[in-house]
Amino acid sequence: MAYRSLVLGAFASSSLAASVVTPRDPVPPGFVAAPYYPAPYGGWVASWEEAYSKAEALVSQMTLAEKTNITSGIGIFMGNTGSAERLGFPRLCLQDSALGVSSADNVTAFPAGITTGATFDKKLIYARGVAIGEEHRGKGTNVYLGPSVGPLGRKPLGGRNWEGFGSDPVLQAKAAALTIKGVQEQGIIATIKHLIGNEQEMYRMYNPFQPGYSANIDDRTLHELYLWPFAESVHVGVGSAMTAYNAVNGSACSQHSYLINGILKDELGFQGFVMSDWLSHISGVDSALAGLDMNMPGDTNIPLFGFSNWHYELSSSVLNGSVPLDRLNDMVTRIVATWYKFGQDKDHPRPNFSSNTRERDGLLYPAALLSPIGQVNWFVNVQADHYLIAREVAQDAITLLKNNGSFLPLATSQSLHVFGTAAQVNPDGPNACMNRACNKGTLGMGWGSGVADYPYLDDPISAIRKRVPGVKFFNTDSFPWFHPTPSPDDIAIVFITSDAGENSFTVEGNNGDRNSAKLAAWHNGDELVRKVAEKYSSVIVVAQTVGPLDLESWVDNPAVKGVLFQHLPGQEAGESLANILFGDVSPSGHLPYSITKRADDFPDSIANLRGFAFGQVQDTFSEGLYIDYRWLNKEKIKPRFAFGHGLSYTSFSFDATIEPVTQLSLVPPPRAPKGPTPVYSTEIPPASEAYWPTGFNRIWRYLYSWLDKSDADSAYAIGIAGVKKYNYPSGYSTVQKPGPAAGGGEGGNPALWDIAFRVPVTVKNTGAKFSGRASVQAYIQYPEGIPYDTPIVQLRDFEKTKVLAPGESETVTVELTRKDLSVWDVELQNWVVPGFDGKRYTVWIGEASDRLFTACYTDTGVCEGGKAPPV
């Protein structure tokens, strides 16, 4: 069987190129948003059979208006989804954030996703997910709008990279899957987002004057990088998915039939429901046909006028035959089945908080000019002992980048001088800025919808003062001109920051992305470090940052003895750092991205944001598979600190063996056919099912699914006449497909998760003084001579040891699956193992992408230490 490599930048010979859909604006040649219809039915996966059976029984009793009501939010600031209260199906509460429960009191402000990724600790990632799920359940939410794996972190300047787990698809995938598992075990529906290509904030959104930018991605890059975390999330049974604001290959994600119908629902076998991101819904019939199941928050692109593309419009579109009833039935069934799947029909709490006020009583319908007032907050405290998990994540994520002469840890007897406003909580209060849209004081999270309110903020200076009461604190980001000459024994700790967030807010000239400050520290932080280093012979730099920084103006200064990245530590910023600084705990965090010496060490497509253009902004992923360390390795560019880098106060040795588990074929075994799905009548329902109830008191700006009798009757007359009334897109069909060869289960063909090799690694603490934890990272190097272009090494698994005392050992095991050894073949439209016939894969074991100690060979089953790594 022939298999060939993809020419990056084009959908060469793939099904994506089978038919051309005219995009709103031209995209570069070769990038196509092909049609894929109809939307696949849900319910054919065995593990969802019971939930779909229950949903079928409930949905079969619903009226048309009840069905369309469930598929939409009821309007921005009004609440969340519509309901079918007559049948016991409630309004669903959908709630952010990326690090807890947003816009609520008495919750934990956990460390951000990027901080969590820096732990490289699966058990801790899972524990954080459990705690987040417990808090959402305690607050009465139904759907947790996280985790985020899009953006993947392709662009270092990207505004929302901090919400995800790092700039590698496997790190993102494993962290997301563990988070989803933890959250959903608490009976909360998790949401994987944002599908897909939302790698910068500027120009992301469609509006009446300009479309959102088009992320132009080739087929192989889509599958091997950006889709990988989504596939892993579907594999563990994620209940919902959210589309991105932007377009992909010219077509808006919220109505992209190939992405939603073809890839997510058919190839990946996603059984839950797909929602739009807030105010990204730009069409009615088109988005329904393309596979969207829920429109949030219900309004059109411009809210607060009481208009919707669905609700009453969707009722009309079903009555007039434009949207087939089986599409609506599947939309509703997916939502209801997911509700059943996670046991929310059984004593699930109703929401006990308001996102709009912290007062006990407030407007019941805040968007309405006139609204009744009632109790909206019950002040339920859901924090439990979650601060311990938050502190452990914040602590184990701290990444020691530099420690000259083992200068760290510090002693409490030393003379310490602390500089930088980030050492202390914002004097106006940790929640003073709405959605944390400011960078003032300790930076524990970025800004936007992905934040949570701090119950408190344990800041670094408070924690340091507990250890060293006589510490001197200079609460300024400028070096004091009157500063006395320090003694040689004085040690300076300098705090610097870099912030970013959602494009909904502009902070100090940054429109979400770090577009103005680039990768420099904010508030002249780099100058502060340089000035302090001129006066002090011993300087420690602590960075609270959303991502990589340009460290070059000071990192080699001999006075700078140590550099620590706190990332975004959340509420537990103080003790977590003090434990590291003073040696109670050895640092064990590792970079979830690379830090380059120059911004242009990356290609323009990665290093820079796409700027304004008349028409649709084009963001072409011309670098293909080569982002972050993959690009740097390919171009032989040495970064300042590579992906995975992280020092400890001790040292470790690694001793590995490799064990074959499953003999692999070129492609996975044939997929199983789809199982049965719910069956409903396809007859257009009576117009009376959409009539306004008699005497109903309407609330202004509240979105409803009912129609005036005359409008409903008119639409129904058109529908039963069978006259063509909608200009369906090219390639539209109502015939269900058997599904692609690469599918067959949740996440894809189940054989993709067959274990091919296990690699037990014995890790020994070879230091004499400090205990510590080691991160074991496994990278794959593909065989030589295969007809595919592959990055030199790619992360495939990781594990973390327990705390090892000096001389102590532990064996951890990393695993490689069929998918880990595969590439996506664009002609076969399937995953291919290019070395299935005995060619040598090399599994590199180490503690960073550029610190690989042991090579394990799949053809001989031999592992050798001391081999020169390929990078």
Backbone hydrogen bonds, N-H to C=O, Kabsch-Sander energy under -0.5 kcal/mol:
donor,donor_aa,acceptor,acceptor_aa,energy
8,L,6,L,-1.0
10,A,7,V,-1.3
11,F,30,G,-1.7
12,A,10,A,-1.7
14,S,11,F,-0.9
17,A,14,S,-1.8
18,A,15,S,-1.7
21,V,19,S,-0.5
22,T,20,V,-0.5
24,R,250,G,-0.9
31,F,28,P,-1.6
32,V,30,G,-0.7
34,A,32,V,-0.8
48,W,45,V,-1.7
49,E,46,A,-1.7
52,Y,48,W,-2.4
53,S,49,E,-2.2
54,K,50,E,-2.2
55,A,51,A,-2.2
56,E,52,Y,-2.8
57,A,53,S,-1.6
58,L,54,K,-1.8
59,V,55,A,-3.3
60,S,56,E,-1.9
61,Q,58,L,-1.5
62,M,59,V,-1.7
65,A,689,E,-1.4
67,K,63,T,-2.1
68,T,64,L,-2.6
69,N,65,A,-1.8
70,I,66,E,-1.5
71,T,67,K,-0.9
72,S,69,N,-1.1
73,G,295,N,-2.5
74,I,80,N,-2.8
75,G,297,P,-2.4
78,M,75,G,-2.1
79,G,75,G,-0.6
81,T,92,L,-1.8
82,G,69,N,-1.0
82,G,72,S,-2.1
84,A,89,F,-2.5
87,L,84,A,-1.8
88,G,85,E,-1.2
89,F,84,A,-2.1
94,L,92,L,-0.7
95,Q,143,V,-2.7
100,G,97,S,-0.7
102,S,96,D,-2.3
102,S,100,G,-0.5
104,A,101,V,-0.5
110,F,99,L,-1.8
110,F,108,T,-1.1
112,A,568,L,-1.7
114,I,162,W,-2.3
116,T,112,A,-2.3
117,G,113,G,-2.9
118,A,114,I,-1.3
119,T,115,T,-0.5
119,T,116,T,-1.3
120,F,116,T,-0.5
120,F,117,G,-1.3
122,K,120,F,-0.5
125,I,121,D,-2.4
126,Y,122,K,-2.5
127,A,123,K,-2.3
128,R,124,L,-2.3
129,G,125,I,-1.9
130,V,126,Y,-2.4
131,A,127,A,-2.3
132,I,128,R,-2.6
133,G,129,G,-2.5
134,E,130,V,-2.5
135,E,131,A,-2.1
136,H,132,I,-2.3
137,R,133,G,-2.4
138,G,134,E,-2.5
139,K,135,E,-1.6
140,G,136,H,-0.6
140,G,137,R,-1.3
141,T,136,H,-2.4
142,N,93,C,-2.6
143,V,93,C,-2.5
144,Y,189,I,-3.3
145,L,95,Q,-2.7
145,L,143,V,-0.6
146,G,144,Y,-2.2
148,S,163,E,-0.5
149,V,147,P,-0.5
149,V,193,K,-3.4
150,G,193,K,-1.2
158,G,155,K,-2.1
161,N,158,G,-0.9
163,E,160,R,-1.6
164,G,160,R,-0.6
164,G,161,N,-1.2
167,S,592,P,-2.8
168,D,166,G,-1.0
172,Q,168,D,-2.4
173,A,169,P,-2.4
174,K,170,V,-2.8
175,A,171,L,-2.0
176,A,172,Q,-2.6
177,A,173,A,-2.6
178,L,174,K,-2.1
179,T,175,A,-2.1
180,I,176,A,-2.9
181,K,177,A,-2.4
182,G,178,L,-2.3
183,V,179,T,-2.7
184,Q,180,I,-3.0
185,E,181,K,-1.6
186,Q,183,V,-1.6
187,G,184,Q,-1.9
188,I,183,V,-1.0
189,I,142,N,-2.5
191,T,144,Y,-0.9
191,T,146,G,-2.6
192,I,240,S,-2.2
193,K,147,P,-1.4
195,L,242,M,-2.8
196,I,194,H,-0.8
198,N,194,H,-0.5
199,E,197,G,-2.0
204,R,201,E,-1.6
207,N,210,Q,-2.1
210,Q,207,N,-0.6
213,Y,203,Y,-2.8
214,S,617,V,-3.1
215,A,213,Y,-0.6
215,A,247,A,-2.9
216,N,214,S,-0.8
216,N,619,D,-2.2
217,I,215,A,-0.8
222,L,218,D,-2.4
223,H,219,D,-2.0
224,E,220,R,-2.8
225,L,221,T,-2.0
226,Y,221,T,-1.0
227,L,222,L,-3.1
231,A,227,L,-2.5
232,E,228,W,-2.1
233,S,229,P,-1.8
234,V,230,F,-2.5
235,H,231,A,-2.3
236,V,232,E,-1.3
237,G,234,V,-1.8
238,V,233,S,-1.9
240,S,190,A,-1.7
241,A,273,F,-1.9
242,M,192,I,-2.4
243,T,275,M,-2.4
244,A,195,L,-2.5
247,A,213,Y,-3.0
248,V,251,S,-2.6
249,N,215,A,-1.4
251,S,248,V,-1.7
253,C,246,N,-2.4
255,Q,252,A,-1.7
256,H,253,C,-1.2
257,S,255,Q,-1.0
260,I,256,H,-2.6
261,N,257,S,-1.3
261,N,290,A,-0.6
262,G,257,S,-1.8
263,I,258,Y,-2.5
264,L,259,L,-2.8
265,K,260,I,-2.4
266,D,261,N,-1.2
267,E,262,G,-2.2
268,L,263,I,-2.9
270,F,264,L,-2.0
273,F,239,G,-1.6
275,M,241,A,-3.1
276,S,294,M,-1.9
279,L,296,M,-1.3
280,S,277,D,-2.0
280,S,296,M,-0.6
282,I,280,S,-0.6
288,A,284,G,-1.6
289,L,285,V,-2.7
290,A,286,D,-2.0
291,G,288,A,-1.3
292,L,287,S,-2.3
293,D,274,V,-2.4
294,M,274,V,-1.9
295,N,71,T,-2.5
296,M,294,M,-0.6
300,T,307,F,-1.2
312,Y,704,Y,-1.3
313,E,310,W,-2.5
315,S,311,H,-2.3
316,S,312,Y,-2.2
317,S,313,E,-2.3
318,V,314,L,-1.9
319,L,315,S,-2.2
320,N,316,S,-2.5
321,G,318,V,-0.9
322,S,317,S,-1.1
323,V,317,S,-2.0
327,R,324,P,-1.0
328,L,324,P,-1.5
329,N,325,L,-3.0
330,D,326,D,-1.8
331,M,327,R,-2.2
332,V,328,L,-2.6
333,T,329,N,-2.7
334,R,330,D,-2.5
335,I,331,M,-1.6
336,V,332,V,-2.8
337,A,333,T,-3.1
338,T,334,R,-1.8
339,W,335,I,-1.8
340,Y,336,V,-2.2
341,K,337,A,-3.0
342,F,338,T,-1.5
343,G,340,Y,-2.3
344,Q,339,W,-2.2
346,K,343,G,-1.6
347,D,345,D,-0.7
352,N,139,K,-1.8
362,G,374,G,-2.7
364,L,372,P,-2.7
368,A,365,Y,-1.8
371,S,369,L,-0.5
374,G,362,G,-2.3
376,V,360,R,-2.9
377,N,360,R,-1.9
378,W,352,N,-2.4
382,V,106,N,-2.2
382,V,380,V,-0.6
386,H,383,Q,-2.8
388,L,385,D,-1.8
389,I,385,D,-0.6
390,A,386,H,-2.7
391,R,387,Y,-2.7
392,E,388,L,-2.1
393,V,389,I,-2.6
394,A,390,A,-2.5
395,Q,391,R,-2.6
396,D,392,E,-2.9
397,A,393,V,-1.3
398,I,394,A,-0.7
398,I,395,Q,-0.8
399,T,565,F,-2.4
400,L,398,I,-0.6
400,L,647,L,-0.6
401,L,399,T,-0.8
401,L,563,V,-2.5
402,K,563,V,-1.3
404,N,561,K,-2.6
406,S,403,N,-1.9
407,F,404,N,-1.1
410,L,581,L,-3.5
414,Q,411,A,-1.7
415,S,489,D,-0.5
416,L,414,Q,-0.6
417,H,491,I,-2.9
418,V,472,K,-3.4
419,F,493,I,-2.9
420,G,474,F,-1.4
420,G,476,T,-1.1
423,A,420,G,-1.7
424,Q,421,T,-1.6
429,G,426,N,-2.4
432,A,429,G,-1.6
434,M,432,A,-0.5
436,R,433,C,-2.3
437,A,434,M,-2.1
438,C,436,R,-2.2
442,T,424,Q,-1.4
444,G,442,T,-0.9
447,W,500,A,-1.7
448,G,435,N,-1.9
451,V,448,G,-0.9
453,D,101,V,-0.5
458,D,571,Q,-2.7
459,D,457,L,-1.1
461,I,423,A,-2.7
463,A,459,D,-1.6
464,I,460,P,-2.7
465,R,461,I,-2.4
466,K,462,S,-1.3
467,R,463,A,-0.9
467,R,464,I,-0.7
468,V,464,I,-3.4
471,V,468,V,-2.1
472,K,416,L,-2.4
474,F,418,V,-3.4
474,F,472,K,-0.5
475,N,473,F,-0.8
476,T,474,F,-2.5
483,H,480,P,-1.5
490,D,487,S,-1.6
491,I,415,S,-2.8
492,A,538,S,-2.5
493,I,417,H,-2.7
494,V,492,A,-0.5
494,V,540,I,-3.1
495,F,419,F,-2.5
496,I,542,V,-2.4
498,S,544,Q,-1.5
501,G,512,G,-2.3
502,E,447,W,-1.2
505,F,502,E,-1.7
507,V,510,N,-2.2
508,E,506,T,-0.5
510,N,507,V,-2.1
511,N,509,G,-0.7
512,G,510,N,-1.6
513,D,511,N,-1.2
514,R,157,L,-2.5
515,N,513,D,-2.3
518,K,514,R,-0.6
520,A,517,A,-2.1
522,W,497,T,-3.0
525,G,522,W,-1.1
528,L,524,N,-2.1
529,V,525,G,-2.2
530,R,526,D,-2.3
531,K,527,E,-2.9
532,V,528,L,-2.6
533,A,529,V,-2.6
534,E,530,R,-1.1
535,K,531,K,-0.9
535,K,532,V,-0.9
536,Y,532,V,-3.0
539,V,559,A,-2.6
540,I,492,A,-3.0
541,V,562,G,-2.5
542,V,494,V,-3.0
543,A,564,L,-2.8
544,Q,496,I,-2.6
544,Q,542,V,-0.5
545,T,543,A,-0.6
545,T,567,H,-0.7
546,V,498,S,-1.6
550,D,519,L,-3.0
551,L,549,L,-0.8
554,W,551,L,-1.8
555,V,551,L,-2.4
557,N,554,W,-1.5
560,V,557,N,-1.7
561,K,539,V,-1.9
561,K,559,A,-1.2
562,G,539,V,-1.5
563,V,402,K,-1.8
564,L,541,V,-2.9
565,F,399,T,-2.4
566,Q,543,A,-3.1
566,Q,564,L,-0.6
567,H,543,A,-0.9
570,G,444,G,-1.5
571,Q,109,A,-2.5
572,E,569,P,-0.8
573,A,570,G,-0.5
574,G,458,D,-1.8
576,S,572,E,-0.7
577,L,573,A,-0.6
577,L,574,G,-0.5
578,A,574,G,-2.6
579,N,575,E,-2.6
580,I,576,S,-0.8
580,I,577,L,-0.6
581,L,577,L,-3.0
582,F,578,A,-2.4
583,G,580,I,-1.3
584,D,579,N,-1.2
585,V,579,N,-2.1
589,G,398,I,-1.7
590,H,118,A,-2.6
591,L,645,H,-2.8
595,I,641,F,-3.4
596,T,594,S,-0.6
601,D,598,R,-1.7
602,F,599,A,-1.4
606,I,603,P,-1.6
607,A,603,P,-3.2
608,N,604,D,-1.9
619,D,214,S,-3.0
619,D,617,V,-0.6
620,T,618,Q,-0.7
621,F,216,N,-2.7
622,S,620,T,-2.2
624,G,621,F,-1.8
626,Y,623,E,-2.0
627,I,625,L,-1.3
630,R,627,I,-1.7
631,W,627,I,-0.7
631,W,628,D,-0.7
632,L,628,D,-2.0
633,N,629,Y,-2.6
634,K,630,R,-1.9
635,E,631,W,-2.5
636,K,633,N,-0.9
637,I,632,L,-2.8
638,K,636,K,-0.6
640,R,595,I,-1.7
641,F,595,I,-2.1
644,G,591,L,-2.4
645,H,642,A,-2.4
647,L,400,L,-2.7
653,S,764,K,-2.1
655,D,762,T,-1.8
657,T,760,P,-1.9
659,E,758,R,-3.1
661,V,756,A,-2.9
662,T,756,A,-0.7
675,G,44,W,-1.1
689,E,686,P,-1.6
690,A,687,A,-2.1
691,Y,688,S,-1.1
692,W,707,L,-1.2
696,F,693,P,-1.6
698,R,696,F,-0.8
700,W,698,R,-0.5
702,Y,699,I,-1.8
703,L,74,I,-2.0
707,L,690,A,-3.6
712,A,708,D,-2.7
713,D,709,K,-2.8
714,S,710,S,-2.2
715,A,711,D,-2.3
716,Y,712,A,-2.4
717,A,713,D,-2.2
718,I,714,S,-1.7
719,G,715,A,-2.2
720,I,716,Y,-2.6
721,A,717,A,-1.1
722,G,718,I,-0.7
722,G,719,G,-1.1
723,V,718,I,-0.9
728,Y,726,Y,-1.6
732,Y,729,P,-1.8
736,Q,734,T,-0.6
743,G,740,P,-1.7
747,G,268,L,-4.0
747,G,745,G,-0.5
748,G,745,G,-1.5
749,N,742,A,-2.1
752,L,749,N,-2.4
753,W,750,P,-1.7
754,D,751,A,-1.8
756,A,754,D,-0.5
756,A,816,L,-2.9
757,F,816,L,-1.8
758,R,659,E,-2.6
759,V,814,V,-3.0
761,V,812,V,-3.7
762,T,655,D,-3.3
763,V,761,V,-0.7
763,V,810,E,-3.4
764,K,653,S,-2.0
765,N,808,E,-2.6
766,T,651,S,-1.8
766,T,764,K,-0.9
767,G,651,S,-1.0
772,G,804,L,-1.8
776,V,774,A,-0.6
776,V,799,E,-3.2
777,Q,775,S,-0.7
777,Q,846,G,-3.1
778,A,797,D,-2.9
779,Y,777,Q,-0.5
779,Y,844,W,-2.7
780,I,794,Q,-2.8
781,Q,842,T,-2.4
786,I,783,P,-0.8
788,Y,786,I,-0.6
790,T,788,Y,-0.6
794,Q,780,I,-1.3
796,R,778,A,-3.1
797,D,778,A,-1.4
799,E,776,V,-2.2
801,T,774,A,-2.4
804,L,772,G,-3.2
804,L,802,K,-0.5
805,A,803,V,-0.5
807,G,765,N,-2.8
808,E,805,A,-2.6
810,E,763,V,-2.1
812,V,761,V,-2.6
812,V,810,E,-0.6
814,V,759,V,-2.0
816,L,757,F,-2.7
818,R,754,D,-1.8
819,K,752,L,-2.3
821,L,817,T,-1.1
821,L,818,R,-0.8
822,S,819,K,-1.5
823,V,832,V,-2.3
825,D,823,V,-0.7
825,D,830,N,-2.8
826,V,824,W,-0.6
829,Q,825,D,-1.7
830,N,825,D,-1.2
832,V,823,V,-3.0
833,V,666,L,-2.9
836,F,833,V,-1.8
838,G,835,G,-1.2
841,Y,839,K,-0.6
842,T,781,Q,-2.2
843,V,841,Y,-0.5
843,V,856,C,-3.2
844,W,779,Y,-3.2
844,W,842,T,-0.7
845,I,854,T,-2.7
846,G,777,Q,-2.1
847,E,851,R,-2.0
848,A,851,R,-0.8
849,S,643,F,-2.7
851,R,848,A,-1.4
853,F,845,I,-2.2
853,F,851,R,-0.5
854,T,845,I,-2.0
855,A,864,E,-2.7
856,C,843,V,-2.3
856,C,854,T,-0.5
857,Y,862,V,-2.9
858,T,841,Y,-2.3
861,G,857,Y,-1.9
864,E,855,A,-3.0
866,G,853,F,-1.4
867,K,853,F,-0.8
867,K,864,E,-0.5
